[in-house]
Amino acid sequence: MHAFSQKIKERLLSFLWTMAPERLKDWKRQIDAVRLRYRTRLNRELNLFRPVRFSEKMQWRKLFIESALFTQLSDKISVRHYIASRGLSSLLIPQLWIGEDPKDIPFDELPRPYIIKSSHGFGHTVIVAQDQIVDRNQVINKVRKWLAHCHGTVAREPGYLDVPRRIVIEPLLVSSTGQPPPELKVFVFDGTARYAQYVELGLDRNQLFGFVDRNWQRYSWRGRYNLSSLPEKPLCFDLALAAAEKLGAELDHCRVDFYLVDECVYIGEITLYSYSGMVTLQPDDTDLVMGSYWNIRWPRTRAWLAIATRRWGQPHRRM
């Protein structure tokens, strides 16, 4: 009897959705897609309207929060104005060139080594080494693919939807040993740095990491690639924490990424969608502990208000 009534209920809901306005149908498509990806990646159901885990709260943010500030922070160019306004311009990496057409890249004039990035995406990088012979056509074609890609719609991260698609070239940061510098990713909640992820590049090019608290004490959290041991506390660790707190003071959560170049520290980016919320760390309660620091006020009410008053990604969604 229960199975029969459940089938009737499903058919009734299906019929009612056919009568719904297109805006609500779009919300259903977005929510269903996020639920499916979450279930597939993490093998659990998403508690979207009463999120507890860090991974759940990130899916909530991706669906229901849009703001001009998120667009500014997601743009590798405009975020620099935000950082400078907080008195941290000395921590910015210089920019060698900015443009919109890869054919205009001045390959012969740029001091090497350097790195080419997109202003609007994730994982878009080309490194040009000191003595490297550059296949310019290959680089230009790759960059064109970046410019045709909208990370916001693909990953459902609305902060990226309205970021102008541009090309950024910066000096490649290298430590005094000639190796890539380690990274420090500081997780800030309501203006307080709660924990950080220290990352080094391994011999096989995998990113090895460990999580630490504010006192450089290591957490037991682990993932696929783990550092066997942490170095001594970096000299600039406290400076990075203080800078991250300045940058995250207006947000309920952000992650601020730094490069540790010998005794200097540089800001890499401000990240609003860490891991796209797909946390796969062990032990399993790591996700709960990480989420416990993130206070989202009235998540159910704000979600329904968003659904009732607007369409996901509008008016800025690029198809």
Order of alpha helices (4+ residues) and beta strands (2+ residues): alpha-alpha-alpha-alpha-alpha-beta-beta-beta-alpha-alpha-beta-beta-beta-beta-alpha-beta-beta-alpha-alpha
